[in-house]
């Protein structure tokens, strides 16, 4: 089977804008810190870290030929700094506690089903277990009163997907130019782009083709 291109915007790298007028010093500082996220955990213990790595691989699988986004490391850094959303569903424990409980429960449920922790079971078994978590079918003592469905929707999806799309490699994959300041975006209507934005490859003409966009001129 022939795989589609790793990016709909081949050749585009948002980091090429780092030293241009598209980004200011504040943007550069934030992105530099994000790119420098430590690869080893500072919040999770080794057991939790293995579970988180496996969980991230299920939620946002990444191609081996694409620039890898350290999703688990970004989640760990967020929790280490205790950067929350500024609000919390009252049915969930605080951010850090929710993650600790959730990963422990995931491993415990996996051991009941497969006699192995979550990171050690096969992909099909991992997905089946996560489907049960998502559906809210798990109510045992492992969860300590935390609704598994809410953990999945408000922590797993929210935090993992948020971490993935916070990274410049993800921006390059979707053709995003980064924060709007200081240059901003001018052509805001449908199917219009500014000259400094990425140009999408033509899906019907191979990975090296570019779409014509008369409106961008």
C-alpha positions as CSV (number, residue, x, y, z in Angstrom):
1,X,0.0,0.0,0.0
2,X,1.3,3.5,-0.9
3,X,1.1,5.8,2.0
4,X,0.0,9.5,1.4
5,X,2.6,12.1,2.0
6,X,3.7,12.7,5.6
7,X,2.5,16.3,5.3
8,X,-0.1,18.0,3.2
9,X,2.4,20.9,3.0
10,X,5.6,19.2,1.8
11,X,8.7,21.3,2.3
12,X,7.0,23.6,4.7
13,X,8.6,24.1,8.1
14,X,7.1,26.8,10.4
15,X,10.4,27.1,12.2
16,X,11.8,28.8,9.1
17,X,9.8,31.8,10.3
18,X,11.6,32.0,13.6
19,X,13.9,34.9,12.7
20,X,11.5,36.7,10.4
21,X,8.9,39.5,11.0
22,X,6.3,36.8,11.4
23,X,7.3,36.1,15.0
24,X,8.4,38.5,17.8
25,X,10.7,37.9,20.8
26,X,7.9,36.7,23.0
27,X,6.8,34.1,20.5
28,X,10.4,32.9,20.0
29,X,10.9,32.5,23.7
30,X,7.8,30.4,24.1
31,X,8.6,28.2,21.2
32,X,12.2,27.7,22.2
33,X,11.1,26.6,25.6
34,X,8.6,24.2,24.0
35,X,11.3,22.7,21.7
36,X,13.6,22.3,24.7
37,X,11.1,20.2,26.7
38,X,13.1,17.5,28.6
39,X,12.6,14.0,27.2
40,X,12.7,12.4,30.6
41,X,9.7,12.8,33.0
42,X,9.9,15.0,36.0
43,X,6.3,14.5,37.3
44,X,5.4,10.9,36.5
45,X,7.2,7.9,38.0
46,X,8.6,5.2,35.6
47,X,5.5,3.0,35.7
48,X,3.2,6.0,35.0
49,X,5.5,7.2,32.3
50,X,5.3,3.9,30.4
51,X,1.5,4.0,30.6
52,X,1.5,7.6,29.4
53,X,3.8,6.9,26.4
54,X,1.5,4.0,25.3
55,X,-1.6,6.1,25.8
56,X,-0.2,8.9,23.7
57,X,0.7,6.5,20.9
58,X,-2.9,5.3,20.9
59,X,-4.5,8.8,20.9
60,X,-2.2,10.5,18.5
61,X,-0.3,7.9,16.5
62,X,2.7,9.3,14.5
63,X,4.3,8.2,11.3
64,X,7.8,7.0,11.6
65,X,8.9,9.1,8.6
66,X,7.6,12.4,10.1
67,X,9.2,14.7,12.7
68,X,8.2,13.2,16.1
69,X,6.3,15.3,18.5
70,X,7.1,14.5,22.2
71,X,3.5,14.4,23.3
72,X,4.1,12.5,26.6
73,X,7.0,14.8,27.5
74,X,4.8,17.9,26.9
75,X,2.0,16.5,29.1
76,X,4.6,15.7,31.8
77,X,6.0,19.2,31.6
78,X,2.5,20.7,31.9
79,X,1.8,18.7,35.0
80,X,5.2,19.3,36.5
81,X,4.6,23.0,36.2
82,X,1.0,22.5,37.4
83,X,-0.4,24.5,34.5
84,X,-4.1,23.8,34.4
85,X,-7.0,25.2,32.5
86,X,-8.1,27.7,35.1
87,X,-11.3,25.7,35.7
88,X,-12.2,22.1,36.6
89,X,-15.3,19.9,36.3
90,X,-16.3,19.3,39.9
91,X,-16.8,15.6,39.1
92,X,-13.0,15.3,38.5
93,X,-10.2,15.6,41.0
94,X,-7.5,18.3,40.5
95,X,-5.4,18.0,37.4
96,X,-2.4,16.2,38.8
97,X,-4.6,13.8,40.9
98,X,-6.8,13.0,37.9
99,X,-3.8,11.9,35.8
100,X,-2.2,9.9,38.6
101,X,-5.5,8.1,39.3
102,X,-6.3,7.6,35.6
103,X,-3.0,6.0,34.6
104,X,-3.0,3.7,37.7
105,X,-6.6,2.7,36.9
106,X,-5.7,2.0,33.3
107,X,-2.9,-0.3,34.3
108,X,-5.1,-2.0,36.9
109,X,-7.9,-2.6,34.4
110,X,-5.3,-3.9,31.9
111,X,-4.0,-6.4,34.4
112,X,-7.5,-7.7,35.1
113,X,-8.1,-8.2,31.4
114,X,-4.7,-9.3,30.1
115,X,-2.5,-9.9,33.2
116,X,-0.2,-7.2,31.9
117,X,0.1,-3.4,32.4
118,X,-1.4,-1.2,29.7
119,X,2.0,-0.5,28.0
120,X,2.7,-4.2,27.6
121,X,-0.5,-5.3,25.9
122,X,-1.2,-5.4,22.1
123,X,-2.6,-2.4,20.2
124,X,-6.0,-4.1,19.7
125,X,-6.3,-4.8,23.4
126,X,-5.2,-1.2,24.2
127,X,-7.9,0.3,21.9
128,X,-10.6,-2.0,23.3
129,X,-9.8,-1.0,26.8
130,X,-9.7,2.7,25.9
131,X,-13.1,2.3,24.2
132,X,-14.5,1.0,27.6
133,X,-12.9,4.0,29.3
134,X,-14.4,6.4,26.8
135,X,-17.9,4.8,27.1
136,X,-17.8,5.1,30.9
137,X,-18.2,1.4,31.3
138,X,-15.5,1.1,34.0
139,X,-16.7,2.0,37.5
140,X,-14.6,-0.2,39.8
141,X,-12.6,0.8,42.9
142,X,-9.5,1.4,40.6
143,X,-11.0,4.7,39.6
144,X,-11.6,5.9,43.2
145,X,-14.9,7.5,42.3
146,X,-13.5,9.4,39.2
147,X,-15.8,8.8,36.1
148,X,-13.7,7.1,33.5
149,X,-15.7,8.8,30.7
150,X,-14.8,12.2,32.0
151,X,-11.2,11.3,32.5
152,X,-11.1,10.3,28.9
153,X,-12.8,13.3,27.4
154,X,-11.6,16.1,29.7
155,X,-8.1,14.9,30.5
156,X,-6.9,12.3,28.0
157,X,-8.3,13.9,24.8
158,X,-8.0,17.4,26.0
159,X,-4.4,17.3,27.4
160,X,-2.9,14.9,24.9
161,X,-4.4,16.5,21.8
162,X,-3.7,19.9,23.1
163,X,0.0,19.0,23.7
164,X,0.3,17.5,20.2
165,X,-1.1,20.6,18.5
166,X,1.0,23.0,20.6
167,X,4.2,21.8,19.0
168,X,5.7,23.5,15.9
169,X,6.1,20.1,14.1
170,X,2.3,19.7,14.2
171,X,1.9,23.3,12.9
172,X,4.1,22.4,9.9
173,X,1.9,19.3,9.3
174,X,-1.3,21.4,9.1
175,X,0.2,24.5,7.4
176,X,-0.2,26.7,10.5
177,X,2.1,29.7,10.6
178,X,2.2,30.1,14.4
179,X,0.9,33.0,16.5
180,X,-0.6,35.9,14.6
181,X,1.5,38.6,16.3
182,X,3.1,40.8,15.2
183,X,2.5,40.4,11.5
184,X,-1.1,39.1,11.7
185,X,-3.3,37.6,9.1
186,X,-5.1,39.7,6.5
187,X,-6.9,37.4,4.0
188,X,-9.4,35.8,6.4
189,X,-12.1,34.7,3.9
190,X,-12.6,31.0,2.9
191,X,-9.9,29.6,0.5
192,X,-7.7,32.7,0.8
193,X,-4.2,32.8,2.3
194,X,-1.6,35.3,2.9
195,X,1.6,35.1,0.8
196,X,3.7,33.9,3.8
197,X,1.3,31.0,4.6
198,X,1.9,27.4,3.6
199,X,0.6,26.2,0.2
200,X,-1.2,22.9,0.3
201,X,-0.1,20.1,-2.0
202,X,-2.7,19.1,-4.6
203,X,-4.1,15.8,-3.3
204,X,-4.8,14.6,-6.9
205,X,-1.4,15.4,-8.4
206,X,1.2,13.9,-6.1
207,X,3.1,15.1,-3.1
208,X,5.2,17.6,-5.0
209,X,2.4,19.5,-6.7
210,X,1.1,22.8,-5.4
211,X,-2.4,24.2,-5.7
212,X,-2.9,27.4,-7.6
213,X,-4.6,30.0,-5.4
214,X,-5.4,33.1,-7.4
215,X,-7.0,34.7,-4.4
216,X,-3.6,34.9,-2.5
217,X,-2.2,37.5,-4.9
